[in-house]
Amino acid sequence: MPFKFCCECGREHREESESPFCIPCEASFDEDDSFDEDYYIEQRENELAERAAMCKCGAWQFAKDGTVIHVADCCCGAE
């Protein structure tokens, strides 16, 4: 299973569920609290796009379809 990024803290995690959060962040939410999953996904996409735009070493790149891909360890400080 590929890694996913938590929409709350940004940590990479392997998780079988469809939740956009890692287990610790998801546990911190009260069950009565509702979250807008689309908002968090959009925020994460914006953060990744900003990294790709600032990256000078090529570790963060834009794919042909406009998505952001992480191809190597970043050495220029864009992370």
Backbone as XML, in Angstrom:
<?xml version="1.0"?>
<chain id="A" units="angstrom">
  <residue number="1" name="MET">
    <atom name="N" x="0.851" y="-1.179" z="0.000"/>
    <atom name="CA" x="0.000" y="0.000" z="0.000"/>
    <atom name="C" x="0.892" y="1.236" z="0.000"/>
  </residue>
  <residue number="2" name="PRO">
    <atom name="N" x="0.603" y="2.197" z="-0.847"/>
    <atom name="CA" x="1.434" y="3.411" z="-0.900"/>
    <atom name="C" x="1.211" y="4.298" z="0.321"/>
  </residue>
  <residue number="3" name="PHE">
    <atom name="N" x="2.147" y="5.180" z="0.513"/>
    <atom name="CA" x="2.042" y="6.127" z="1.611"/>
    <atom name="C" x="1.026" y="7.203" z="1.284"/>
  </residue>
  <residue number="4" name="LYS">
    <atom name="N" x="0.363" y="7.685" z="2.332"/>
    <atom name="CA" x="-0.537" y="8.834" z="2.212"/>
    <atom name="C" x="-0.031" y="9.890" z="3.174"/>
  </residue>
  <residue number="5" name="PHE">
    <atom name="N" x="-0.445" y="11.115" z="2.963"/>
    <atom name="CA" x="-0.072" y="12.213" z="3.847"/>
    <atom name="C" x="-1.288" y="12.619" z="4.662"/>
  </residue>
  <residue number="6" name="CYS">
    <atom name="N" x="-1.087" y="12.806" z="5.943"/>
    <atom name="CA" x="-2.156" y="13.253" z="6.828"/>
    <atom name="C" x="-2.498" y="14.702" z="6.496"/>
  </residue>
  <residue number="7" name="CYS">
    <atom name="N" x="-3.778" y="14.990" z="6.370"/>
    <atom name="CA" x="-4.220" y="16.351" z="6.049"/>
    <atom name="C" x="-4.087" y="17.302" z="7.234"/>
  </residue>
  <residue number="8" name="GLU">
    <atom name="N" x="-3.937" y="16.769" z="8.419"/>
    <atom name="CA" x="-3.822" y="17.615" z="9.610"/>
    <atom name="C" x="-2.371" y="17.954" z="9.923"/>
  </residue>
  <residue number="9" name="CYS">
    <atom name="N" x="-1.517" y="16.942" z="10.008"/>
    <atom name="CA" x="-0.133" y="17.173" z="10.434"/>
    <atom name="C" x="0.880" y="17.017" z="9.309"/>
  </residue>
  <residue number="10" name="GLY">
    <atom name="N" x="0.485" y="16.415" z="8.178"/>
    <atom name="CA" x="1.381" y="16.266" z="7.041"/>
    <atom name="C" x="2.298" y="15.052" z="7.095"/>
  </residue>
  <residue number="11" name="ARG">
    <atom name="N" x="2.203" y="14.250" z="8.165"/>
    <atom name="CA" x="3.051" y="13.060" z="8.269"/>
    <atom name="C" x="2.640" y="12.006" z="7.252"/>
  </residue>
  <residue number="12" name="GLU">
    <atom name="N" x="3.636" y="11.273" z="6.757"/>
    <atom name="CA" x="3.348" y="10.143" z="5.892"/>
    <atom name="C" x="2.861" y="8.989" z="6.759"/>
  </residue>
  <residue number="13" name="HIS">
    <atom name="N" x="1.911" y="8.234" z="6.226"/>
    <atom name="CA" x="1.431" y="7.074" z="6.961"/>
    <atom name="C" x="0.855" y="6.066" z="5.988"/>
  </residue>
  <residue number="14" name="ARG">
    <atom name="N" x="0.913" y="4.825" z="6.397"/>
    <atom name="CA" x="0.261" y="3.759" z="5.645"/>
    <atom name="C" x="-1.015" y="3.434" z="6.380"/>
  </residue>
  <residue number="15" name="GLU">
    <atom name="N" x="-2.086" y="3.546" z="5.678"/>
    <atom name="CA" x="-3.347" y="3.281" z="6.346"/>
    <atom name="C" x="-4.305" y="2.673" z="5.351"/>
  </residue>
  <residue number="16" name="GLU">
    <atom name="N" x="-5.054" y="1.729" z="5.813"/>
    <atom name="CA" x="-5.974" y="1.000" z="4.961"/>
    <atom name="C" x="-7.292" y="1.776" z="4.759"/>
  </residue>
  <residue number="17" name="SER">
    <atom name="N" x="-7.632" y="2.633" z="5.698"/>
    <atom name="CA" x="-8.910" y="3.337" z="5.607"/>
    <atom name="C" x="-8.832" y="4.488" z="4.606"/>
  </residue>
  <residue number="18" name="GLU">
    <atom name="N" x="-9.977" y="5.034" z="4.302"/>
    <atom name="CA" x="-10.064" y="6.146" z="3.357"/>
    <atom name="C" x="-9.909" y="7.495" z="4.042"/>
  </residue>
  <residue number="19" name="SER">
    <atom name="N" x="-9.631" y="7.503" z="5.330"/>
    <atom name="CA" x="-9.510" y="8.742" z="6.090"/>
    <atom name="C" x="-8.316" y="9.560" z="5.608"/>
  </residue>
  <residue number="20" name="PRO">
    <atom name="N" x="-8.468" y="10.884" z="5.505"/>
    <atom name="CA" x="-7.342" y="11.728" z="5.110"/>
    <atom name="C" x="-6.390" y="12.014" z="6.269"/>
  </residue>
  <residue number="21" name="PHE">
    <atom name="N" x="-6.651" y="11.441" z="7.456"/>
    <atom name="CA" x="-5.854" y="11.709" z="8.644"/>
    <atom name="C" x="-5.092" y="10.465" z="9.079"/>
  </residue>
  <residue number="22" name="CYS">
    <atom name="N" x="-3.935" y="10.674" z="9.707"/>
    <atom name="CA" x="-3.222" y="9.561" z="10.329"/>
    <atom name="C" x="-3.982" y="9.162" z="11.586"/>
  </residue>
  <residue number="23" name="ILE">
    <atom name="N" x="-3.648" y="8.028" z="12.135"/>
    <atom name="CA" x="-4.385" y="7.505" z="13.295"/>
    <atom name="C" x="-4.350" y="8.461" z="14.488"/>
  </residue>
  <residue number="24" name="PRO">
    <atom name="N" x="-3.172" y="9.026" z="14.868"/>
    <atom name="CA" x="-3.184" y="9.945" z="16.021"/>
    <atom name="C" x="-4.047" y="11.191" z="15.800"/>
  </residue>
  <residue number="25" name="CYS">
    <atom name="N" x="-4.000" y="11.762" z="14.603"/>
    <atom name="CA" x="-4.803" y="12.965" z="14.339"/>
    <atom name="C" x="-6.286" y="12.634" z="14.296"/>
  </residue>
  <residue number="26" name="GLU">
    <atom name="N" x="-6.612" y="11.506" z="13.706"/>
    <atom name="CA" x="-8.018" y="11.121" z="13.646"/>
    <atom name="C" x="-8.562" y="10.866" z="15.040"/>
  </residue>
  <residue number="27" name="ALA">
    <atom name="N" x="-7.744" y="10.287" z="15.907"/>
    <atom name="CA" x="-8.178" y="10.026" z="17.273"/>
    <atom name="C" x="-8.378" y="11.317" z="18.059"/>
  </residue>
  <residue number="28" name="SER">
    <atom name="N" x="-7.695" y="12.388" z="17.649"/>
    <atom name="CA" x="-7.820" y="13.649" z="18.381"/>
    <atom name="C" x="-9.124" y="14.376" z="18.077"/>
  </residue>
  <residue number="29" name="PHE">
    <atom name="N" x="-9.801" y="14.010" z="17.005"/>
    <atom name="CA" x="-11.077" y="14.630" z="16.669"/>
    <atom name="C" x="-12.184" y="14.002" z="17.498"/>
  </residue>
  <residue number="30" name="ASP">
    <atom name="N" x="-13.059" y="14.818" z="17.992"/>
    <atom name="CA" x="-14.227" y="14.326" z="18.691"/>
    <atom name="C" x="-15.187" y="13.757" z="17.653"/>
  </residue>
  <residue number="31" name="GLU">
    <atom name="N" x="-15.910" y="12.722" z="18.004"/>
    <atom name="CA" x="-16.823" y="12.116" z="17.035"/>
    <atom name="C" x="-17.923" y="13.079" z="16.613"/>
  </residue>
  <residue number="32" name="ASP">
    <atom name="N" x="-18.231" y="14.050" z="17.449"/>
    <atom name="CA" x="-19.253" y="15.018" z="17.089"/>
    <atom name="C" x="-18.737" y="16.061" z="16.109"/>
  </residue>
  <residue number="33" name="ASP">
    <atom name="N" x="-17.431" y="16.216" z="16.065"/>
    <atom name="CA" x="-16.855" y="17.190" z="15.137"/>
    <atom name="C" x="-16.935" y="16.644" z="13.718"/>
  </residue>
  <residue number="34" name="SER">
    <atom name="N" x="-17.409" y="17.459" z="12.828"/>
    <atom name="CA" x="-17.419" y="17.050" z="11.432"/>
    <atom name="C" x="-16.338" y="17.825" z="10.705"/>
  </residue>
  <residue number="35" name="PHE">
    <atom name="N" x="-15.744" y="17.205" z="9.752"/>
    <atom name="CA" x="-14.717" y="17.876" z="8.983"/>
    <atom name="C" x="-15.081" y="17.796" z="7.512"/>
  </residue>
  <residue number="36" name="ASP">
    <atom name="N" x="-14.657" y="18.779" z="6.792"/>
    <atom name="CA" x="-14.910" y="18.828" z="5.364"/>
    <atom name="C" x="-13.703" y="18.213" z="4.677"/>
  </residue>
  <residue number="37" name="GLU">
    <atom name="N" x="-13.828" y="16.973" z="4.298"/>
    <atom name="CA" x="-12.716" y="16.238" z="3.695"/>
    <atom name="C" x="-12.195" y="16.942" z="2.445"/>
  </residue>
  <residue number="38" name="ASP">
    <atom name="N" x="-13.072" y="17.487" z="1.650"/>
    <atom name="CA" x="-12.645" y="18.179" z="0.434"/>
    <atom name="C" x="-11.760" y="19.375" z="0.760"/>
  </residue>
  <residue number="39" name="TYR">
    <atom name="N" x="-12.080" y="20.094" z="1.838"/>
    <atom name="CA" x="-11.272" y="21.237" z="2.255"/>
    <atom name="C" x="-9.854" y="20.794" z="2.586"/>
  </residue>
  <residue number="40" name="TYR">
    <atom name="N" x="-9.721" y="19.730" z="3.363"/>
    <atom name="CA" x="-8.397" y="19.260" z="3.758"/>
    <atom name="C" x="-7.607" y="18.731" z="2.565"/>
  </residue>
  <residue number="41" name="ILE">
    <atom name="N" x="-8.273" y="18.060" z="1.680"/>
    <atom name="CA" x="-7.597" y="17.561" z="0.476"/>
    <atom name="C" x="-7.122" y="18.726" z="-0.374"/>
  </residue>
  <residue number="42" name="GLU">
    <atom name="N" x="-7.953" y="19.750" z="-0.522"/>
    <atom name="CA" x="-7.565" y="20.926" z="-1.292"/>
    <atom name="C" x="-6.397" y="21.655" z="-0.627"/>
  </residue>
  <residue number="43" name="GLN">
    <atom name="N" x="-6.442" y="21.774" z="0.699"/>
    <atom name="CA" x="-5.340" y="22.406" z="1.419"/>
    <atom name="C" x="-4.042" y="21.644" z="1.195"/>
  </residue>
  <residue number="44" name="ARG">
    <atom name="N" x="-4.091" y="20.330" z="1.259"/>
    <atom name="CA" x="-2.900" y="19.509" z="1.061"/>
    <atom name="C" x="-2.371" y="19.663" z="-0.368"/>
  </residue>
  <residue number="45" name="GLU">
    <atom name="N" x="-3.252" y="19.691" z="-1.341"/>
    <atom name="CA" x="-2.836" y="19.882" z="-2.732"/>
    <atom name="C" x="-2.172" y="21.242" z="-2.912"/>
  </residue>
  <residue number="46" name="ASN">
    <atom name="N" x="-2.705" y="22.258" z="-2.255"/>
    <atom name="CA" x="-2.102" y="23.592" z="-2.331"/>
    <atom name="C" x="-0.716" y="23.619" z="-1.697"/>
  </residue>
  <residue number="47" name="GLU">
    <atom name="N" x="-0.553" y="22.929" z="-0.562"/>
    <atom name="CA" x="0.754" y="22.855" z="0.091"/>
    <atom name="C" x="1.776" y="22.160" z="-0.805"/>
  </residue>
  <residue number="48" name="LEU">
    <atom name="N" x="1.361" y="21.073" z="-1.433"/>
    <atom name="CA" x="2.270" y="20.346" z="-2.315"/>
    <atom name="C" x="2.630" y="21.186" z="-3.546"/>
  </residue>
  <residue number="49" name="ALA">
    <atom name="N" x="1.665" y="21.911" z="-4.081"/>
    <atom name="CA" x="1.934" y="22.771" z="-5.230"/>
    <atom name="C" x="2.916" y="23.878" z="-4.852"/>
  </residue>
  <residue number="50" name="GLU">
    <atom name="N" x="2.789" y="24.409" z="-3.648"/>
    <atom name="CA" x="3.714" y="25.441" z="-3.186"/>
    <atom name="C" x="5.129" y="24.867" z="-3.058"/>
  </residue>
  <residue number="51" name="ARG">
    <atom name="N" x="5.234" y="23.660" z="-2.534"/>
    <atom name="CA" x="6.549" y="23.014" z="-2.443"/>
    <atom name="C" x="7.169" y="22.838" z="-3.818"/>
  </residue>
  <residue number="52" name="ALA">
    <atom name="N" x="6.373" y="22.359" z="-4.769"/>
    <atom name="CA" x="6.886" y="22.134" z="-6.122"/>
    <atom name="C" x="7.312" y="23.445" z="-6.770"/>
  </residue>
  <residue number="53" name="ALA">
    <atom name="N" x="6.572" y="24.508" z="-6.512"/>
    <atom name="CA" x="6.904" y="25.803" z="-7.094"/>
    <atom name="C" x="8.182" y="26.381" z="-6.489"/>
  </residue>
  <residue number="54" name="MET">
    <atom name="N" x="8.445" y="26.085" z="-5.214"/>
    <atom name="CA" x="9.621" y="26.632" z="-4.535"/>
    <atom name="C" x="10.856" y="25.751" z="-4.679"/>
  </residue>
  <residue number="55" name="CYS">
    <atom name="N" x="10.685" y="24.502" z="-5.085"/>
    <atom name="CA" x="11.784" y="23.546" z="-5.120"/>
    <atom name="C" x="12.753" y="23.866" z="-6.260"/>
  </residue>
  <residue number="56" name="LYS">
    <atom name="N" x="14.010" y="24.045" z="-5.904"/>
    <atom name="CA" x="15.051" y="24.352" z="-6.888"/>
    <atom name="C" x="15.834" y="23.111" z="-7.316"/>
  </residue>
  <residue number="57" name="CYS">
    <atom name="N" x="15.814" y="22.054" z="-6.481"/>
    <atom name="CA" x="16.641" y="20.877" z="-6.761"/>
    <atom name="C" x="15.918" y="19.822" z="-7.597"/>
  </residue>
  <residue number="58" name="GLY">
    <atom name="N" x="14.606" y="19.965" z="-7.792"/>
    <atom name="CA" x="13.867" y="19.025" z="-8.631"/>
    <atom name="C" x="13.246" y="17.858" z="-7.883"/>
  </residue>
  <residue number="59" name="ALA">
    <atom name="N" x="13.321" y="17.849" z="-6.562"/>
    <atom name="CA" x="12.741" y="16.753" z="-5.794"/>
    <atom name="C" x="11.215" y="16.781" z="-5.845"/>
  </residue>
  <residue number="60" name="TRP">
    <atom name="N" x="10.642" y="17.964" z="-5.851"/>
    <atom name="CA" x="9.190" y="18.146" z="-5.993"/>
    <atom name="C" x="8.934" y="18.677" z="-7.391"/>
  </residue>
  <residue number="61" name="GLN">
    <atom name="N" x="8.096" y="17.984" z="-8.158"/>
    <atom name="CA" x="7.848" y="18.360" z="-9.548"/>
    <atom name="C" x="6.364" y="18.295" z="-9.862"/>
  </residue>
  <residue number="62" name="PHE">
    <atom name="N" x="5.999" y="19.021" z="-10.909"/>
    <atom name="CA" x="4.637" y="18.945" z="-11.422"/>
    <atom name="C" x="4.609" y="17.896" z="-12.526"/>
  </residue>
  <residue number="63" name="ALA">
    <atom name="N" x="3.654" y="16.979" z="-12.460"/>
    <atom name="CA" x="3.465" y="15.992" z="-13.519"/>
    <atom name="C" x="2.728" y="16.666" z="-14.670"/>
  </residue>
  <residue number="64" name="LYS">
    <atom name="N" x="2.635" y="15.986" z="-15.791"/>
    <atom name="CA" x="1.962" y="16.548" z="-16.967"/>
    <atom name="C" x="0.499" y="16.890" z="-16.703"/>
  </residue>
  <residue number="65" name="ASP">
    <atom name="N" x="-0.137" y="16.137" z="-15.810"/>
    <atom name="CA" x="-1.548" y="16.397" z="-15.515"/>
    <atom name="C" x="-1.747" y="17.462" z="-14.442"/>
  </residue>
  <residue number="66" name="GLY">
    <atom name="N" x="-0.639" y="18.054" z="-13.951"/>
    <atom name="CA" x="-0.728" y="19.127" z="-12.971"/>
    <atom name="C" x="-0.618" y="18.686" z="-11.529"/>
  </residue>
  <residue number="67" name="THR">
    <atom name="N" x="-0.583" y="17.388" z="-11.276"/>
    <atom name="CA" x="-0.416" y="16.914" z="-9.915"/>
    <atom name="C" x="1.044" y="17.053" z="-9.507"/>
  </residue>
  <residue number="68" name="VAL">
    <atom name="N" x="1.287" y="17.047" z="-8.216"/>
    <atom name="CA" x="2.635" y="17.195" z="-7.692"/>
    <atom name="C" x="3.180" y="15.820" z="-7.347"/>
  </residue>
  <residue number="69" name="ILE">
    <atom name="N" x="4.416" y="15.572" z="-7.763"/>
    <atom name="CA" x="5.057" y="14.307" z="-7.432"/>
    <atom name="C" x="6.351" y="14.581" z="-6.674"/>
  </residue>
  <residue number="70" name="HIS">
    <atom name="N" x="6.664" y="13.680" z="-5.774"/>
    <atom name="CA" x="7.881" y="13.778" z="-4.963"/>
    <atom name="C" x="8.809" y="12.685" z="-5.473"/>
  </residue>
  <residue number="71" name="VAL">
    <atom name="N" x="9.910" y="13.059" z="-6.138"/>
    <atom name="CA" x="10.756" y="12.075" z="-6.805"/>
    <atom name="C" x="12.060" y="11.796" z="-6.073"/>
  </residue>
  <residue number="72" name="ALA">
    <atom name="N" x="12.444" y="12.624" z="-5.121"/>
    <atom name="CA" x="13.715" y="12.430" z="-4.419"/>
    <atom name="C" x="13.693" y="13.202" z="-3.113"/>
  </residue>
  <residue number="73" name="ASP">
    <atom name="N" x="14.751" y="13.023" z="-2.321"/>
    <atom name="CA" x="14.905" y="13.822" z="-1.115"/>
    <atom name="C" x="15.242" y="15.258" z="-1.509"/>
  </residue>
  <residue number="74" name="CYS">
    <atom name="N" x="14.567" y="16.187" z="-0.897"/>
    <atom name="CA" x="14.754" y="17.594" z="-1.216"/>
    <atom name="C" x="15.979" y="18.128" z="-0.468"/>
  </residue>
  <residue number="75" name="CYS">
    <atom name="N" x="16.876" y="18.781" z="-1.201"/>
    <atom name="CA" x="18.075" y="19.332" z="-0.575"/>
    <atom name="C" x="18.102" y="20.864" z="-0.620"/>
  </residue>
  <residue number="76" name="CYS">
    <atom name="N" x="17.068" y="21.473" z="-1.199"/>
    <atom name="CA" x="17.069" y="22.928" z="-1.326"/>
    <atom name="C" x="16.224" y="23.619" z="-0.261"/>
  </residue>
  <residue number="77" name="GLY">
    <atom name="N" x="15.544" y="22.854" z="0.569"/>
    <atom name="CA" x="14.770" y="23.449" z="1.651"/>
    <atom name="C" x="13.323" y="23.748" z="1.327"/>
  </residue>
  <residue number="78" name="ALA">
    <atom name="N" x="12.804" y="23.229" z="0.230"/>
    <atom name="CA" x="11.390" y="23.481" z="-0.133"/>
    <atom name="C" x="10.435" y="22.722" z="0.766"/>
  </residue>
  <residue number="79" name="GLU">
    <atom name="N" x="10.910" y="21.729" z="1.495"/>
    <atom name="CA" x="10.032" y="20.943" z="2.365"/>
    <atom name="C" x="9.787" y="21.660" z="3.656"/>
  </residue>
</chain>
